[in-house]
Amino acid sequence: MKSSRYSRNSEKCGLLLNASLALITCLICGCSSSTSPTFLKEDIPEAIVDIARKEYKINLKAKLTGETIWIYYPVEKIFEKADKPEKYFEKFLIKDNNSDFRHGDLKITYLIKAIPETEKSQELKYNKDTLERMNDILSITRRVLFSSDRMRKAEPKFISIVIADTKTGIELKEFSYYLDLKKVSYNYISLGEYQHRTIQDINLRPEAVGDKEGAYINYRDIAMNEFISLQIQHRIRLKFQKPEVDKHADIDKEVMKITAATLKAYGIKDFNTVELINRNTNKKVSLNEAAIWSKSTD
């Protein structure tokens, strides 16, 4: 594994998508909603830890901070060498991909360049046991949260699951909106849409080495504005890693469409402006709410 930040390497794309699909399949096909007992909000972390330990022999940590439930699972191996490396093609280089949403203004900065199509190999795959445990953790989380959904005040808004390799410091983070989990479970949104809404990232975190407790994690309450910013970055990353995207695609237009789709998906209307800054061309565009809806459909 490379020592640089994995979020900057497109090599991880297949790993993230494969894990996401596996977790989604578990949610839809392999899990059922529990109807009892009903957990109070403050009991959710303890219930997740207790079920994981007693029924699955999984030792993890869980913490509720405001409206965000954090789950930390330390492992000794997240990835292993693939028996048969997967081939894929890279057509775009993402050198910058940032967004900031505050005080009603959304600012998106990006530097995305078309490059000569290059064949690459995905040399790693998920360790089978770790992938199974990831499925189990999401099943447990869903089970506990769904057992609390009769009391709306007991529902967190966001779920952050962190899997850390305590030998290498590799960290896999999955971040999702609880209402999206409910929607995909009851077929209000498709599996593909849920995949786009679930933010995944891989990073190298030296602080995770030897950390069985998750002490290095900044447990904090996530605001919707931060979630929207992260999701726009996530969707941009996914878009320009798809093999079907034309190398002559209008990058500005695609970023605008992604932004509008994200805002629409979450009913975000209380914003003043959306500013798009293309660092490759130095082009800046500032749009109000009416303009972003209009331009995104051109």
C-alpha positions in Angstrom: 0.0 0.0 0.0 1.2 3.5 -0.7 2.0 5.8 2.2 0.1 8.8 0.7 -3.5 9.7 1.5 -5.7 7.1 -0.2 -8.5 9.6 -0.9 -6.2 11.0 -3.6 -5.7 7.7 -5.3 -8.2 6.4 -7.8 -6.9 2.9 -7.2 -9.2 2.6 -4.3 -12.4 3.2 -6.3 -13.1 -0.5 -6.9 -12.4 -1.4 -3.3 -14.9 1.2 -2.1 -17.6 0.2 -4.6 -17.2 -3.5 -3.9 -17.5 -2.9 -0.2 -20.5 -0.6 -0.6 -22.3 -3.1 -2.7 -21.6 -5.9 -0.2 -23.0 -3.9 2.6 -26.1 -2.9 0.6 -26.8 -6.5 -0.2 -26.6 -7.3 3.5 -29.1 -4.6 4.3 -31.7 -5.5 1.8 -31.4 -9.3 1.5 -29.8 -10.5 4.7 -31.3 -8.4 7.5 -34.7 -8.1 9.0 -36.1 -5.3 11.2 -36.3 -6.1 14.8 -39.5 -5.0 16.6 -38.3 -5.4 20.2 -36.9 -4.3 22.4 -37.1 -0.5 21.7 -33.9 1.3 22.6 -33.9 4.8 24.0 -31.5 7.2 22.3 -28.9 7.1 25.1 -28.9 3.3 25.0 -28.1 2.9 21.3 -24.2 2.8 21.7 -24.4 0.3 24.5 -26.9 -1.9 22.6 -24.7 -2.0 19.5 -21.6 -2.9 21.5 -23.5 -5.6 23.5 -25.1 -7.3 20.5 -21.8 -7.2 18.6 -19.9 -8.9 21.5 -22.5 -11.4 22.6 -24.0 -12.5 19.2 -21.1 -11.9 16.7 -18.0 -12.1 18.9 -17.0 -8.6 17.6 -15.3 -6.2 20.0 -16.0 -2.6 18.9 -16.6 0.8 20.4 -19.7 3.0 19.9 -20.4 6.6 20.9 -23.3 8.9 20.4 -22.3 12.5 20.0 -25.3 14.8 19.5 -27.2 13.3 16.5 -24.3 11.2 15.2 -23.6 7.6 16.1 -19.9 6.7 15.8 -18.8 3.0 15.6 -15.1 2.1 15.8 -13.9 -1.3 14.8 -10.1 -2.1 15.1 -8.8 -5.0 12.9 -5.4 -6.4 12.0 -6.0 -6.6 8.3 -8.3 -4.7 6.0 -6.7 -5.5 2.7 -4.8 -8.4 1.2 -3.1 -9.0 -2.1 -5.6 -10.0 -4.9 -5.1 -13.4 -6.5 -6.1 -11.9 -9.8 -5.6 -8.1 -10.1 -8.6 -6.3 -11.6 -7.9 -4.1 -14.6 -9.5 -0.7 -15.0 -8.9 2.5 -17.0 -8.2 6.0 -15.7 -9.3 8.9 -17.9 -9.4 11.8 -15.5 -7.0 13.1 -12.8 -8.6 14.7 -9.8 -6.0 17.0 -8.2 -8.4 19.1 -6.2 -11.9 18.4 -4.9 -13.2 20.5 -2.1 -16.5 22.1 -1.0 -17.4 24.3 1.9 -21.0 25.1 2.9 -21.5 27.7 5.6 -23.7 30.8 6.3 -25.9 29.9 3.3 -23.1 29.9 0.8 -21.8 26.8 -0.9 -18.3 27.0 -2.4 -17.0 24.2 -4.6 -13.3 24.2 -5.7 -12.0 21.6 -8.2 -9.2 20.8 -10.5 -10.1 17.9 -12.7 -8.2 17.2 -15.9 -8.8 14.7 -18.8 -5.7 12.6 -19.3 -4.6 10.0 -21.9 -6.5 6.8 -21.0 -4.3 4.6 -18.9 -4.8 1.0 -17.9 -4.2 0.3 -14.2 -4.5 -2.7 -11.9 -6.2 -3.1 -8.6 -3.7 -5.2 -6.7 -5.6 -5.4 -3.4 -8.8 -6.9 -2.2 -10.7 -6.8 1.0 -9.8 -9.4 3.6 -12.7 -11.8 3.6 -13.1 -11.9 7.4 -13.0 -8.1 7.7 -15.6 -7.7 4.9 -17.9 -10.2 6.7 -17.5 -8.2 9.9 -18.3 -5.0 8.1 -21.5 -6.5 7.0 -22.3 -7.7 10.5 -21.6 -4.3 12.0 -24.0 -2.6 9.6 -26.6 -5.3 10.3 -26.3 -4.7 14.0 -26.5 -1.0 13.6 -29.6 -1.2 11.5 -31.2 -3.7 13.9 -30.7 -1.4 16.9 -31.7 1.8 15.1 -34.8 0.2 13.5 -35.8 -1.0 16.9 -35.9 2.6 18.0 -37.7 4.1 15.0 -41.1 4.2 16.7 -39.8 7.1 18.8 -38.5 9.8 16.5 -36.6 11.5 19.3 -34.5 8.4 19.6 -33.3 8.5 16.0 -29.7 9.8 15.2 -29.3 11.6 12.0 -25.9 10.3 10.9 -23.9 7.1 11.1 -20.1 7.0 11.0 -18.5 3.6 10.9 -14.7 3.6 11.1 -12.6 0.4 10.4 -9.0 0.8 11.3 -6.1 -1.5 10.6 -4.1 -1.2 13.9 -1.0 -2.7 12.3 -0.6 -0.4 9.2 -2.8 2.6 10.1 -5.1 2.2 7.1 -8.5 3.6 7.9 -11.8 2.9 6.1 -14.5 5.4 6.9 -18.2 5.1 5.9 -20.5 7.9 6.6 -24.3 7.8 5.9 -27.6 9.6 6.6 -29.9 7.5 8.7 -33.0 8.4 6.7 -31.2 7.1 3.5 -30.7 3.8 5.3 -34.4 3.6 6.0 -35.3 4.7 2.4 -33.2 2.0 0.8 -34.5 -0.6 3.2 -38.1 0.1 2.3 -37.3 0.6 -1.5 -37.9 4.4 -1.5 -34.5 4.8 -3.2 -32.5 2.3 -5.3 -29.4 0.5 -4.4 -27.4 2.6 -6.8 -28.7 5.8 -5.3 -27.9 4.6 -1.8 -24.4 3.8 -3.0 -24.0 7.4 -4.2 -25.4 8.8 -0.9 -23.0 6.7 1.3 -19.7 8.5 1.6 -16.7 6.2 1.8 -13.0 7.1 2.1 -9.7 5.4 2.7 -6.9 7.2 4.5 -3.6 6.4 6.1 -3.8 7.4 9.8 -0.6 6.6 11.7 -2.4 7.4 14.9 -4.5 4.3 14.4 -1.5 2.0 14.8 -2.1 0.1 18.0 -5.2 2.0 18.9 -7.8 -0.6 20.0 -10.1 2.1 21.6 -10.4 4.6 18.8 -8.8 7.3 20.9 -7.5 9.2 17.8 -10.9 9.8 16.4 -12.5 13.2 16.7 -16.0 12.2 17.8 -18.2 15.1 16.9 -21.8 15.9 15.9 -22.0 16.2 12.1 -24.2 19.0 10.8 -26.2 18.7 7.6 -24.1 21.3 5.9 -20.9 19.3 6.4 -22.6 16.2 5.2 -23.7 18.0 2.0 -20.2 19.2 1.4 -18.7 15.7 1.9 -21.3 14.2 -0.3 -20.7 16.5 -3.2 -17.0 15.7 -3.0 -17.9 12.0 -2.9 -20.1 12.2 -5.9 -17.6 14.1 -7.9 -15.0 11.4 -7.1 -17.4 8.7 -8.2 -18.4 10.5 -11.4 -14.9 10.9 -12.8 -13.9 7.4 -11.9 -16.7 5.8 -13.9 -15.4 4.2 -17.1 -18.4 5.3 -19.1 -17.7 9.0 -18.6 -16.7 10.6 -21.9 -13.1 12.0 -21.9 -14.5 15.1 -23.6 -17.2 15.7 -20.9 -17.9 19.3 -19.9 -16.4 19.1 -16.4 -18.0 22.4 -15.2 -21.4 21.2 -16.3 -21.0 17.8 -14.6 -19.9 19.4 -11.3 -22.9 21.7 -11.5 -25.3 18.8 -12.1 -23.8 16.8 -9.2 -24.2 19.9 -7.0 -27.8 20.4 -8.0 -28.7 16.7 -7.6 -27.2 16.6 -4.1 -29.1 19.7 -3.0 -32.3 18.4 -4.5 -31.9 14.9 -2.9 -31.8 16.4 0.6 -34.3 19.2 0.0 -31.7 21.9 0.6 -33.2 25.2 -0.3 -32.0 27.6 2.4 -28.9 28.8 0.6 -27.9 32.1 -0.9 -25.3 31.2 -3.6 -23.4 28.3 -5.1 -19.9 29.3 -6.2 -18.0 26.9 -8.6 -14.3 27.5 -9.0 -12.4 25.5 -11.7 -8.8 25.8 -10.7 -7.7 24.3 -14.0 -9.3 27.1 -16.1 -9.6 29.7 -13.3 -13.2 30.0 -14.2 -15.6 31.2 -11.5 -19.4 31.0 -11.6 -21.7 32.2 -8.8 -25.4 31.1 -9.0 -28.4 31.7 -6.8 -31.0 29.1 -6.1 -33.1 29.7 -9.2 -30.0 29.7 -11.4 -28.5 26.4 -10.1 -31.8 24.6 -10.9 -32.0 26.1 -14.3 -28.3 25.7 -15.4 -28.2 22.1 -14.1 -30.8 21.0 -16.6 -29.4 22.8 -19.6 
